[in-house]
């Protein structure tokens, strides 16, 4: 049960007769379309034979039942780092396997991609060799995340099930514990076992006895050693569970491996690829260095994926240009891998022993023995066969004038994107959605991409899959679905509505349900939501044009802003009071016409008053350049517009940001200064299905006594913003979690996709956490800060300043850090009042040049504090404060997702 594809292979291997797709699907509890896809892959790999007829039958090829002579099983001895970083881990593992009478149950800790599954298989191989386990002892692998959302199904897989135990249990089935009797059961992502599952495992660990699900009268016995693996810490498990798993082993991340080990890992993978291709591979020295030094967040697993992609591209070049062997150059590497070369100066001396300065290339020839790891996710990547097939088929057509390499490279990149997407689904997202829903979602979006000539990313697909799962549950539960704005959605998005109609037919056929017309409206919104937000952005391509009455008003304001930001972005047009409006218009229009090719990102007109405000629509009509206008501008608005344009923000983004900032600043001037209850907004199109799942996800980390969770429906952006404005009169809104990205009112946004990642949930928890109360700070600091008349008053003044700086700099600080900045500033005031020595900021002049604008914002907001306490805070401390804000800003998923 290594993975679904291997499960299907094993079913055929153990069958005495040929089987149909339907027969296999019934045995493995998968939908027929998924089984068919895996069978086709196995057939292409020549692992199985296809017998034509009605139905089509499959059986194992004669040569597929055994491994070749050029392969050997994994073992501790051939693990990279066996004598270095893994030495202690291997000693622990061997001790666990040798411990009488049947070994110690073990849990392996480690980040994703560190090799936990491979390590577990090595433990099994070690036990078989000295006859601790019999040669035929089973090694059963199971990923608990596959069924974590369905505890009954999860428990039935592990412990077995009696017929009728739950809906769908139509036959007795032996569980994994029964299959693993006399051997090892490896439970990957064991932290996905819910507490009741851990309790059931206790009974088995303690007594060697278990009951299949639904069995009431009879117990079963088995002798099984449990090996678990997790990416989490030990804190997530019940204390009683930890006591029953006496051996814990931690595998180091790639960042803690030595250069020798990274080189060995890299060369091992390259030799494996040379063997698979039976072809020489040469790699230039810079490429080797880059792979050894880059930051692979996914550890060894990511190195293998990145190297596979590079080899695939090299193989494509080799096939299309009839080269003698494969060549990998630095330029072939993905950008994130090439960035490893930025570290080369730090380790240049140590690299010399791996890479001879006289040799530009390292050569890897086929012939060395392959290490067979049954769970290797890369072993079924048939990208080389895919390239061969493409080259052969296109060559037959005789496209002499077409660059085959460029043509097929697109498909190779898509192949890897799909592969990486599948890997991303193997983590927290996979257990939220059934395989059947994933398969259907991909099928629907592939159709949509074809019909609409657009692409939909993984986040969009994930969010819709969540929605689809909820919709099917609602329909099957006979709950009504009502779209309050169906006609408008249909009229505004005719093409998307047509595709949604096609979708509904496919879903109806797949699940034997009737999709209501209102649901088709929601599907249309999923297809069209990106349109408003996916205008092609051109970096550094929005032109800010300042138009003002007066001889030098515009140019003086722009000059001040450019000097403050250290940029040349923007252009000013001064309009003396004697100039005709038409003359001014012609000047601006002619400028835009002359610069037409450079203005594809659009033009933002900033005006002061009067008829200048009407230029925007006329210029767009006459020149075709997208134009937006903002009137009654101030220096602050010009500064923000120029700043955003200089960092490559889109026209819509700049326009909406400035509007929001202006509206917020005006509203805040008149808003009563009172304590508001904190709130979090959870939103989706229906306000029910996905929003309910998001609510369940965030609820455990929200103290609902202090923070209200508000579920809202998102139908139209402007109406949603208006609702936010109304809520802000009553609540301090800390975050928005939802299916549609929303950058509004400086509120952190977390997407439905990212909130199911552990790190994003932790960031969300910090944002909504309660602030450290002023009273608590006063109690802690009352005997330390004594130079001010009222410590409470000082802290309250600083608290307001810190909030204002965050607003002016348009950033969000982790609440725990905010408290630290308040306390730091309080001590700073104390030290200046006591005339203590002030720290010097290293290279202050350079920092000022780089962050002139940010320092100016901090300095301006600090002025009231200086005035009230009659002190002067030096530039070096302003620089330290500025650095604190910049280094501790917390980016929401809406900013980091792309």
C-alpha positions in Angstrom: 0.0 0.0 0.0 2.8 2.3 -0.9 0.8 4.6 -3.0 -2.4 4.2 -5.1 -0.5 3.3 -8.2 1.5 0.6 -6.4 -1.7 -0.6 -4.7 -3.2 -1.2 -8.2 0.0 -3.0 -9.4 -0.1 -5.2 -6.3 -3.7 -6.1 -6.8 -2.9 -7.3 -10.3 0.3 -9.0 -9.1 -1.6 -11.0 -6.5 -4.6 -11.9 -8.7 -4.8 -15.3 -10.4 -6.7 -13.9 -13.3 -7.0 -10.7 -15.4 -9.1 -7.9 -13.9 -11.2 -5.1 -15.3 -11.0 -1.4 -14.2 -14.3 -1.8 -12.3 -13.1 -4.9 -10.4 -9.9 -3.1 -9.3 -11.9 0.1 -8.4 -14.1 -2.0 -6.1 -11.2 -3.6 -4.4 -9.2 -0.4 -3.8 -12.2 1.9 -3.0 -11.3 4.5 -5.7 -13.5 5.9 -8.5 -13.2 4.2 -11.8 -11.7 7.2 -13.7 -8.8 7.4 -11.3 -8.1 3.7 -11.5 -8.2 4.0 -15.3 -5.6 6.7 -15.3 -3.2 4.7 -13.2 -3.7 1.6 -15.3 -2.8 3.6 -18.4 0.4 4.8 -16.8 1.3 1.2 -15.8 0.6 0.1 -19.4 2.8 2.8 -20.8 5.6 1.7 -18.5 5.1 -1.9 -19.8 4.4 -3.1 -16.2 1.0 -4.5 -17.2 -0.6 -6.0 -20.3 -3.9 -4.8 -21.8 -6.4 -7.4 -23.1 -8.8 -5.8 -25.5 -12.5 -6.8 -25.2 -15.6 -5.9 -23.3 -14.6 -5.0 -20.7 -10.9 -4.4 -21.3 -8.8 -6.5 -18.9 -5.4 -6.1 -17.4 -2.7 -8.4 -16.1 0.9 -8.3 -15.0 3.7 -8.5 -17.6 5.9 -11.5 -17.1 9.0 -9.3 -16.7 7.4 -7.0 -14.2 7.3 -9.3 -11.2 11.0 -8.9 -10.3 13.7 -6.4 -10.2 16.7 -6.4 -12.5 20.3 -7.3 -11.6 21.3 -3.6 -11.7 19.3 -2.8 -8.6 19.8 -3.2 -4.9 17.5 -2.6 -1.9 18.0 0.5 0.3 20.0 0.1 3.4 21.5 2.2 6.1 24.9 1.7 4.5 24.0 3.5 1.3 22.3 6.4 2.9 24.2 9.7 2.4 25.5 10.8 5.8 25.5 7.4 7.4 28.8 8.2 9.1 28.1 11.9 9.7 24.8 13.7 10.2 22.7 10.5 10.3 25.1 8.4 12.4 23.2 8.9 15.7 19.8 8.4 14.0 20.9 5.1 12.5 22.3 3.9 15.8 18.9 4.7 17.4 17.1 2.9 14.6 19.2 -0.2 14.8 18.8 -0.3 18.6 15.0 0.0 18.1 15.0 -3.0 15.7 17.2 -5.2 17.8 15.5 -4.6 21.1 13.9 -7.9 22.3 11.5 -9.4 21.8 10.0 -7.7 18.8 11.7 -4.3 18.6 10.6 -0.9 19.9 7.8 1.1 18.4 9.4 4.2 16.8 8.4 7.7 15.7 10.5 9.6 13.1 10.5 13.4 13.3 11.6 15.6 10.4 10.7 18.4 8.0 9.0 17.5 4.7 11.5 16.1 2.3 14.1 14.9 4.8 13.7 11.2 3.9 11.5 9.8 6.7 9.8 7.2 4.5 13.2 6.1 3.1 14.6 5.8 6.6 11.7 3.7 7.7 12.2 1.3 4.8 15.9 1.1 5.7 14.8 0.0 9.2 12.8 -2.8 7.7 15.7 -3.9 5.4 18.0 -3.9 8.4 15.7 -6.2 10.4 15.3 -8.6 7.5 19.0 -9.1 6.9 20.0 -10.5 10.3 16.7 -12.5 10.4 15.1 -10.4 13.1 12.2 -10.4 10.7 11.5 -13.2 8.2 12.3 -12.6 4.6 8.7 -12.6 3.7 7.7 -10.3 6.6 5.5 -7.5 5.2 6.4 -3.8 5.2 3.1 -2.0 4.9 3.1 1.8 4.4 0.1 4.1 4.9 -0.4 7.8 4.9 -2.8 8.9 7.6 -3.5 12.2 5.8 -5.3 10.3 2.9 -8.3 9.8 5.1 -7.9 12.3 7.9 -11.2 14.0 7.1 -13.1 10.7 7.4 -12.1 9.1 10.7 -14.3 6.0 10.1 -12.6 5.3 6.8 -9.2 5.9 8.4 -9.9 3.5 11.2 -11.3 0.9 8.9 -8.1 1.0 6.8 -5.9 0.6 9.8 -7.9 -1.9 11.9 -10.2 -3.4 9.3 -14.0 -3.3 9.1 -17.0 -5.6 9.5 -19.7 -5.5 6.9 -22.4 -2.9 7.7 -20.2 -1.0 10.2 -21.0 2.2 8.3 -22.5 3.3 5.1 -20.4 1.9 2.2 -18.9 -0.9 4.3 -20.5 -3.7 2.2 -18.0 -6.4 3.0 -15.6 -7.5 5.7 -12.1 -6.1 5.1 -8.8 -7.0 6.7 -7.0 -3.9 8.1 -3.4 -2.8 7.7 -2.5 -4.2 11.1 -3.8 -7.6 9.9 -1.8 -7.3 6.7 1.3 -6.3 8.5 1.2 -9.2 11.0 4.8 -10.5 11.5 6.3 -7.3 10.0 6.2 -3.5 10.1 3.4 -1.0 9.7 4.7 2.4 8.7 2.2 5.2 9.4 3.3 8.4 7.6 1.9 11.7 8.9 0.8 9.9 12.0 -0.1 13.3 13.6 -3.2 13.1 11.3 -4.5 10.3 13.6 -7.3 11.9 15.7 -7.2 11.4 19.5 -9.7 8.5 19.3 -7.4 6.8 16.7 -4.4 7.2 19.0 -6.4 5.6 21.8 -7.3 2.6 19.5 -3.7 2.2 18.7 -2.8 2.2 22.4 -4.8 -0.9 23.0 -3.0 -2.7 20.2 0.4 -1.5 21.3 -0.3 -2.5 24.9 -2.0 -5.9 24.3 -1.3 -6.9 20.7 -5.1 -7.1 20.3 -7.5 -5.1 18.2 -11.1 -5.0 17.0 -12.0 -4.2 13.4 -14.5 -1.4 13.1 -18.0 -2.7 13.8 -16.7 -5.9 15.5 -18.3 -6.2 19.0 -17.8 -9.8 20.1 -14.4 -10.9 18.8 -10.8 -9.6 19.2 -8.0 -10.2 16.8 -4.3 -10.5 17.6 -1.2 -9.5 15.5 2.5 -9.0 16.0 3.4 -5.7 14.4 6.1 -3.1 15.0 4.7 0.4 14.5 6.9 3.1 12.9 5.4 6.5 12.6 6.6 9.7 10.8 5.6 13.3 11.3 6.5 16.8 10.3 5.1 18.1 13.6 6.6 18.3 17.1 5.9 15.9 19.9 3.6 18.4 21.6 0.8 17.5 19.2 0.4 14.0 20.5 -1.4 12.8 23.5 0.9 12.2 26.5 -0.2 8.6 26.7 0.7 8.1 23.1 4.2 9.5 23.6 4.8 7.1 26.5 3.9 4.1 24.3 6.3 5.0 21.5 9.6 4.8 23.4 12.0 5.5 20.5 12.0 8.9 18.8 14.4 9.7 16.0 14.9 13.1 14.4 16.2 13.5 10.9 18.1 16.8 10.1 16.9 19.2 7.4 19.1 19.8 4.4 20.3 23.1 5.8 22.1 21.2 8.6 23.8 18.7 6.3 27.5 19.2 5.4 28.8 20.3 2.0 30.2 16.8 1.6 26.7 15.3 2.1 25.0 17.8 -0.2 27.5 16.9 -2.9 27.0 13.2 -2.3 23.2 13.6 -2.5 23.5 15.6 -5.8 25.9 13.1 -7.5 23.7 10.2 -6.3 20.7 11.7 -8.0 22.6 12.5 -11.2 23.9 8.9 -11.4 20.3 7.6 -11.0 19.1 9.8 -13.9 22.1 8.7 -16.0 21.0 5.1 -15.3 17.4 5.7 -16.1 18.3 7.2 -19.4 21.3 4.9 -20.0 23.1 8.0 -21.2 26.0 10.2 -20.1 25.2 13.5 -18.3 27.7 16.3 -18.1 27.1 19.2 -15.7 29.0 22.5 -15.6 30.8 23.4 -12.4 28.6 26.4 -11.7 25.5 24.3 -11.9 27.0 21.8 -9.4 27.9 24.7 -7.1 24.4 26.2 -7.3 22.7 22.9 -6.4 25.0 22.4 -3.5 24.4 25.9 -2.1 20.8 26.9 -2.8 18.1 27.1 -0.1 15.8 24.1 -0.8 12.9 24.7 1.5 11.5 21.2 0.6 14.9 19.6 1.6 16.2 16.6 -0.3 12.8 16.0 -1.9 12.9 19.4 -3.5 16.5 18.9 -4.7 15.3 15.7 -6.4 12.4 17.5 -8.1 14.5 20.5 -9.2 17.2 18.2 -10.6 14.6 16.1 -12.4 13.2 19.2 -14.1 16.7 20.3 -15.2 17.5 16.8 -16.5 14.2 16.7 -18.4 15.1 20.0 -20.1 18.6 18.7 -20.9 17.1 15.5 -22.3 14.7 17.6 -24.5 17.7 19.5 -25.9 19.6 16.2 -26.4 16.7 14.6 -28.4 15.8 17.6 -30.5 19.4 18.4 -31.5 20.7 14.8 -31.8 23.5 15.5 -29.2 25.9 12.8 -28.1 25.0 13.2 -24.4 23.0 15.4 -22.0 24.6 18.7 -20.9 23.4 20.8 -18.0 24.6 24.4 -17.8 24.0 27.1 -15.2 21.5 28.8 -17.5 19.3 25.7 -17.5 18.7 25.9 -13.7 15.6 27.5 -12.2 16.2 31.0 -10.8 15.8 29.9 -7.2 18.6 27.3 -7.7 20.9 29.7 -9.5 20.6 32.0 -6.4 22.8 29.4 -4.6 25.8 31.0 -6.5 25.3 34.1 -4.4 26.8 32.2 -1.5 29.8 30.9 -3.4 32.2 33.5 -1.8 31.3 32.2 1.7 32.5 28.7 0.9 34.8 29.1 -2.2 37.7 27.4 -0.5 35.7 24.4 0.6 34.2 23.9 -2.9 37.6 23.3 -4.4 37.8 19.8 -3.2 34.6 18.9 -5.0 35.1 20.8 -8.2 38.4 20.9 -9.9 39.1 24.5 -11.0 40.7 23.1 -14.2 37.6 21.1 -15.2 34.5 23.0 -16.4 32.3 20.0 -16.4 31.7 16.9 -14.3 30.6 13.7 -16.0 28.2 11.0 -14.8 28.0 7.8 -16.8 25.4 5.0 -16.5 26.3 1.7 -15.0 26.3 2.1 -11.2 23.7 0.0 -9.3 20.4 1.7 -8.7 19.1 1.9 -5.1 15.5 0.6 -5.1 13.3 2.6 -2.8 9.7 1.4 -3.2 8.1 4.7 -2.1 10.3 7.0 -4.3 7.8 9.6 -5.7 10.0 10.2 -8.7 10.1 6.6 -9.9 6.8 7.0 -11.8 7.7 10.3 -13.5 7.6 9.2 -17.1 8.7 12.6 -18.3 11.5 11.1 -20.5 9.0 8.8 -22.2 6.6 11.8 -22.7 9.4 13.8 -24.4 10.3 10.9 -26.6 6.7 10.5 -27.7 6.4 14.2 -28.4 9.6 14.4 -30.4 8.7 11.3 -32.4 5.1 12.4 -33.2 6.1 15.9 -34.2 9.0 14.8 -36.2 6.7 12.6 -38.3 4.6 15.6 -39.2 7.7 17.2 -40.8 7.7 20.6 -39.1 11.1 21.6 -40.3 10.8 25.3 -39.6 9.5 24.9 -36.1 11.8 24.9 -33.0 10.8 21.5 -31.6 12.7 22.2 -28.3 10.8 25.4 -27.7 7.5 23.8 -28.6 7.9 20.8 -26.4 9.5 22.8 -23.5 6.1 24.3 -22.8 4.6 20.8 -22.3 7.6 19.7 -20.1 7.1 22.8 -17.9 3.4 22.0 -17.7 4.2 18.4 -16.8 6.3 19.5 -13.9 3.8 22.1 -12.8 1.2 19.3 -12.6 3.7 17.1 -10.7 4.5 19.8 -8.2 0.8 20.6 -7.8 0.2 16.9 -7.0 3.0 17.0 -4.4 1.5 20.1 -2.9 -1.8 18.3 -2.6 0.0 15.5 -0.7 0.2 17.7 2.4 -2.6 19.5 4.4 -4.8 20.2 1.5 -5.1 16.6 0.3 -6.9 15.4 3.4 -9.6 18.1 3.1 -10.9 17.0 -0.2 -11.7 13.6 -1.6 -9.7 12.3 -4.5 -12.9 12.1 -6.6 -13.5 15.9 -6.0 -9.9 16.7 -6.9 -10.1 14.7 -10.1 -13.4 16.3 -11.1 -12.1 19.8 -10.2 -9.1 19.4 -12.5 -11.3 18.1 -15.3 -13.6 21.1 -14.9 -10.9 23.7 -14.9 -9.0 22.1 -17.8 -12.3 22.5 -19.8 -12.6 26.1 -18.6 -9.0 26.9 -19.6 -9.8 25.5 -23.1 -13.1 27.4 -23.4 -12.0 30.7 -21.9 -8.3 30.8 -23.0 -7.3 31.6 -19.4 -5.3 29.8 -16.8 -6.5 29.0 -13.2 -3.9 28.5 -10.5 -3.8 25.9 -7.8 -5.4 28.2 -5.2 -8.4 28.9 -7.4 -8.8 25.1 -8.0 -8.5 24.3 -4.3 -11.0 26.9 -3.3 -13.6 25.7 -5.9 -12.9 22.1 -4.8 -13.8 23.1 -1.2 -17.0 24.8 -2.5 -17.9 21.9 -4.7 -17.6 19.4 -1.9 -19.9 21.6 0.3 -22.3 22.1 -2.6 -22.7 18.4 -3.2 -23.3 17.8 0.6 -26.0 20.5 0.6 -27.7 19.1 -2.5 -27.6 15.6 -1.1 -28.9 16.9 2.2 -31.8 18.6 0.3 -30.8 22.0 1.4 -31.7 25.0 -0.8 -29.1 27.1 -2.7 -30.1 30.6 -3.5 -28.1 33.2 -5.4 -29.4 36.7 -4.6 -27.9 38.3 -7.8 -28.2 35.6 -10.4 -29.4 37.7 -13.4 -26.6 40.3 -13.0 -23.9 37.6 -12.8 -25.3 35.9 -15.9 -25.5 39.2 -17.9 -22.0 40.4 -17.0 -20.2 37.1 -17.5 -21.9 35.4 -20.5 -18.9 33.3 -21.5 -18.2 32.1 -18.0 -21.9 31.3 -17.5 -21.9 29.1 -20.6 -18.9 27.2 -19.2 -20.6 26.9 -15.8 -23.6 25.3 -17.6 -21.2 22.7 -19.1 -19.7 22.2 -15.6 -23.2 21.5 -14.1 -23.9 18.8 -16.7 -20.6 17.1 -15.9 -21.2 17.3 -12.1 -24.7 16.0 -12.5 -23.5 13.0 -14.5 -20.6 12.3 -12.1 -22.7 12.4 -8.9 -26.2 11.7 -10.1 -27.6 14.9 -8.7 -29.4 17.9 -10.1 -27.5 21.2 -10.0 -29.9 24.1 -9.3 -29.7 27.2 -11.5 -28.6 29.4 -8.6 -25.5 27.2 -8.1 -24.6 27.8 -11.7 -24.5 31.5 -10.8 -21.9 30.7 -8.0 -19.9 28.6 -10.4 -19.9 31.5 -12.8 -18.4 33.7 -10.1 -15.6 31.2 -9.5 -14.8 31.4 -13.2 -15.0 35.2 -13.4 -13.6 36.3 -10.0 -10.0 36.6 -11.3 -11.0 38.8 -14.3 -11.2 42.0 -12.2 -8.1 41.2 -10.3 -5.9 39.8 -13.1 -5.2 42.9 -15.3 -1.8 42.3 -16.8 0.6 44.2 -14.5 3.7 45.9 -16.1 6.4 46.5 -13.5 7.6 50.1 -13.3 5.2 51.0 -16.1 2.5 53.1 -14.5 3.2 56.8 -15.2 2.2 59.3 -12.5 1.2 62.6 -14.0 0.8 65.6 -11.7 -1.4 68.5 -13.0 -1.9 71.6 -10.8 -2.8 75.3 -11.1 0.1 77.7 -10.6 3.5 78.4 -12.1 5.4 75.8 -10.2 3.0 74.0 -7.8 3.0 70.6 -9.5 6.8 70.6 -10.2 7.7 71.7 -6.7 5.5 69.0 -5.1 6.8 66.3 -7.3 10.4 67.4 -6.8 10.0 67.2 -3.1 8.5 63.7 -3.3 11.1 62.4 -5.7 13.9 63.7 -3.5 12.3 62.1 -0.4 11.9 58.7 -2.1 15.1 58.9 -4.1 13.4 58.2 -7.4 12.7 59.9 -10.8 9.3 58.4 -11.2 6.6 60.8 -12.3 6.2 63.9 -14.4 4.7 67.3 -13.5 2.7 69.8 -15.6 2.3 73.3 -14.2 -0.8 75.4 -15.3 -0.3 79.1 -14.8 -3.6 80.9 -14.1 -3.3 82.6 -17.5 -3.2 79.3 -19.5 -6.3 78.0 -21.2 -7.6 74.6 -20.1 -7.6 73.4 -23.7 -3.9 74.3 -24.1 -3.1 72.3 -20.9 -5.1 69.3 -22.2 -3.2 69.3 -25.5 0.1 69.3 -23.8 -0.8 66.3 -21.6 -2.4 64.5 -24.5 0.6 65.0 -26.8 3.0 63.8 -24.1 1.0 60.6 -23.7 0.8 60.0 -27.5 4.6 60.5 -27.8 5.2 58.1 -24.9 2.5 55.6 -26.0 4.6 52.5 -26.2 6.1 53.1 -22.7 2.7 53.6 -21.1 1.1 50.1 -21.5 0.7 50.0 -17.7 -1.6 53.1 -17.7 -1.5 56.7 -16.5 -2.5 58.0 -13.1 -3.5 61.7 -13.2 -3.2 63.6 -9.9 -5.0 67.0 -10.1 -5.9 69.7 -7.6 -9.3 71.0 -8.7 -11.6 72.2 -11.5 -11.7 71.1 -15.1 -8.4 69.2 -14.8 -10.4 66.5 -13.2 -12.1 65.7 -16.4 -9.0 64.9 -18.4 -8.9 61.2 -17.6 -11.8 60.0 -19.7 -11.0 62.1 -22.7 -7.3 61.0 -22.7 -8.4 57.4 -22.6 -10.8 57.9 -25.4 -8.3 59.6 -27.7 -5.1 57.6 -26.9 -6.4 54.2 -25.9 -4.2 54.4 -22.8 -5.9 53.3 -19.5 -6.2 56.4 -17.3 -7.4 57.0 -13.8 -7.7 60.4 -12.1 -7.6 61.4 -8.4 -8.5 65.0 -7.5 -7.7 67.3 -4.5 -4.4 65.7 -4.0 -1.9 66.4 -1.2 1.8 65.8 -0.9 1.0 62.6 1.0 -1.1 61.3 -1.9 1.5 62.2 -4.5 4.1 60.5 -2.3 2.1 57.3 -2.0 1.3 57.2 -5.7 4.9 57.7 -6.8 6.1 55.2 -4.2 3.7 52.5 -5.4 4.5 53.2 -9.1 8.2 53.0 -8.5 7.9 49.5 -7.1 5.8 48.2 -10.0 2.3 48.2 -8.6 -0.6 48.1 -11.2 -2.8 51.1 -12.0 -5.9 49.6 -10.3 -3.9 48.8 -7.2 -2.4 52.3 -6.9 -5.8 53.9 -7.5 -7.7 51.8 -5.1 -5.0 52.0 -2.4 -4.9 55.8 -2.5 -8.7 56.0 -2.5 -8.9 53.7 0.5 -6.1 55.6 2.4 -7.8 58.9 1.8 -11.3 57.7 2.8 -9.8 56.0 5.9 -7.9 59.1 7.0 -10.9 61.3 6.6 -13.2 58.8 8.4 -10.7 58.4 11.3 -10.6 62.1 11.9 -14.3 62.0 12.8 -14.5 58.6 14.3 -15.1 58.5 18.1 -12.0 57.2 19.8 -13.4 54.2 21.7 -12.5 50.6 22.5 -13.9 48.3 19.9 -14.4 44.5 20.1 -12.0 42.6 17.9 -13.5 40.7 14.9 -12.4 38.4 12.1 -14.3 38.2 8.8 -14.7 34.8 7.1 -16.1 35.0 3.6 -17.0 33.1 0.5 -19.5 33.4 -2.4 -22.4 31.7 -0.6 -21.5 32.7 3.0 -22.1 29.1 4.0 -20.1 26.1 2.5 -16.5 27.2 2.3 -17.0 29.9 4.9 -18.1 27.2 7.4 -15.0 25.1 6.7 -12.8 28.2 7.1 -14.6 28.9 10.4 -13.9 25.4 11.6 -10.2 25.8 10.6 -9.6 29.1 12.5 -11.9 28.6 15.5 -9.3 26.6 17.6 -6.8 29.5 17.4 -9.4 32.3 18.1 -10.5 33.3 21.6 -14.1 33.9 20.8 -14.7 35.6 24.2 -12.5 38.4 22.9 -12.7 38.1 19.1 -16.0 37.7 17.1 -15.9 35.5 14.0 -18.3 37.0 11.4 -19.3 34.9 8.4 -20.2 37.0 5.3 -21.2 36.5 1.7 -19.1 38.0 -1.0 -21.1 38.8 -4.2 -19.7 42.1 -5.4 -16.5 43.9 -4.3 -17.9 47.4 -3.8 -20.8 46.1 -1.7 -18.5 44.0 0.3 -16.2 47.0 1.0 -19.2 49.0 2.1 -20.2 46.2 4.5 -16.6 46.3 5.9 -16.9 50.0 6.4 -20.1 49.6 8.4 -18.6 46.8 10.5 -15.5 49.0 11.3 -17.8 51.4 13.1 -18.5 48.6 15.7 -15.5 46.3 15.4 -11.7 46.4 15.3 -11.4 44.0 12.3 -8.1 42.1 12.7 -8.2 39.9 9.5 -10.2 38.7 6.6 -10.2 35.0 5.6 -11.8 34.1 2.3 -12.0 32.8 -1.2 -11.5 36.2 -3.0 -8.5 38.3 -2.4 -9.3 41.5 -0.6 -6.7 44.2 0.0 -8.8 46.8 1.9 -8.6 49.2 4.8 -5.1 47.9 5.7 -6.7 44.6 7.0 -4.5 41.5 6.6 -6.0 38.9 4.2 -5.5 35.1 4.4 -6.7 33.0 1.4 -8.7 29.8 1.8 -5.7 27.9 0.3 -3.1 29.3 2.6 -5.1 29.2 5.9 -4.9 25.4 5.8 -1.1 25.6 5.9 0.4 25.5 9.4 2.6 28.6 9.0 -0.2 30.7 7.7 -2.6 29.6 10.5 0.1 30.6 13.0 0.6 34.0 11.4 -3.2 34.4 11.5 -3.3 33.5 15.2 -0.7 36.1 15.9 -2.6 38.8 14.1 -5.8 38.2 15.9 -4.2 37.6 19.3 -5.0 40.0 22.1 -2.6 42.9 22.4 -0.6 43.2 25.6 -2.7 45.5 27.8 -1.3 48.8 28.8 -2.1 47.9 32.4 0.1 44.8 32.2 3.0 46.9 30.8 2.6 49.5 33.5 2.7 46.7 36.2 5.9 45.3 34.6 7.7 48.6 34.1 6.6 50.7 37.0 9.7 50.2 39.0 12.0 50.4 36.0 10.9 53.5 34.2 10.8 56.3 36.7 11.9 59.5 34.8 8.4 60.3 33.6 5.5 61.6 35.7 3.0 59.0 34.4 4.1 55.8 32.9 0.6 55.0 31.7 0.4 58.3 29.9 3.7 57.7 28.2 2.7 54.2 27.0 -0.6 55.4 25.7 1.0 58.2 23.6 3.6 55.7 22.2 0.8 53.1 21.4 -1.0 55.7 19.3 2.2 56.7 17.5 3.0 53.0 16.7 -0.4 52.5 15.2 -0.1 55.7 13.1 3.3 54.7 11.8 2.0 51.3 10.7 -0.9 53.1 8.8 1.4 55.6 7.2 4.0 53.0 6.1 1.2 50.7 4.9 2.5 47.7 6.8 1.3 45.3 9.5 3.4 44.4 12.5 3.1 41.2 14.5 1.2 42.2 17.6 3.8 40.6 19.9 6.4 42.8 18.2 4.2 45.9 18.4 4.3 45.5 22.2 8.1 45.2 22.1 8.3 48.4 20.0 6.2 50.3 22.6 8.4 49.1 25.4 11.6 49.9 23.5 10.4 53.4 22.8 9.4 53.9 26.4 13.0 52.9 27.5 14.4 55.2 24.8 12.5 58.2 26.3 13.7 57.2 29.8 17.3 57.0 28.6 17.2 60.4 26.9 15.6 62.1 29.9 18.4 60.5 32.1 21.0 61.7 29.6 22.4 58.2 29.1 24.6 57.4 26.2 22.9 56.8 22.8 23.8 53.9 20.5 25.3 54.6 17.1 23.6 53.1 14.1 26.1 51.3 11.8 26.5 53.0 8.4 23.7 55.5 9.2 24.3 57.6 6.0 23.7 54.6 3.8 20.5 53.6 5.7 19.2 57.1 5.4 19.7 57.0 1.6 18.0 53.7 1.3 15.1 54.5 3.6 14.7 58.2 3.5 10.9 58.0 3.2 10.4 55.5 6.0 12.7 57.4 8.4 10.8 60.6 7.6 7.4 58.9 8.4 8.8 57.7 11.7 10.4 61.1 12.5 7.2 63.0 11.8 5.1 60.7 14.0 7.6 60.9 16.8 7.5 64.7 16.9 4.5 64.9 19.4 6.4 62.6 21.8 9.5 64.8 21.6 7.5 68.0 22.1 5.6 66.6 25.1 8.7 65.4 27.0 11.0 68.2 25.7 13.5 65.8 24.2 15.3 65.3 20.9 15.5 61.7 19.6 18.7 61.4 17.5 18.8 60.1 13.9 20.5 56.9 15.0 17.6 55.9 17.2 15.1 56.9 14.5 17.0 54.5 12.2 16.8 51.7 14.8 13.0 52.3 15.1 12.6 52.3 11.3 14.5 49.1 11.0 12.3 47.5 13.6 9.2 48.3 11.5 10.7 47.1 8.3 12.2 43.9 9.6 9.1 42.8 11.5 6.3 43.5 9.0 3.9 40.6 8.7 2.7 40.0 5.1 -0.7 38.4 4.6 -1.2 35.6 2.1 -2.7 38.0 -0.4 0.8 39.6 -0.7 2.8 36.4 -0.7 0.7 34.1 -2.7 1.9 35.1 -6.1 
